[in-house]
Amino acid sequence: MNESPLYHNIKKELAVLKRTINIYCIIEKEQPIGISKLSEKLGIPEHKVRYSLRMLEKENMIEPSPVGATLTENHPEFKNELKDLLKSISKLSNSLYEDLCD
């Protein structure tokens, strides 16, 4: 089956979200940590790590330092908001599935 543009876009965005959450979790455990080490740990190119780090920085979850990314004091609040958002997305996804299959 060919991948539809809609499916491709959703899958792509979820992959970015998953990668960004994985990077956040590594930073949480091993901060400070640099781009090269994150790239090595996850087996992904540095440009993808940079993109996810920029996303986390825009959300004020991390901040750069000379020795690598570190968490900000705001990260626990945002982490809780992200958990709530993911629960909401899951419920929406399940609802859409049910609507489609009725």
Summary of the structure (lengths in Angstrom):
residues: 102
radius of gyration: 16.0
end to end distance: 22.5
largest distance: 55.0
contacts: 248
relative contact order: 0.11
helix: 73%
strand: 6%
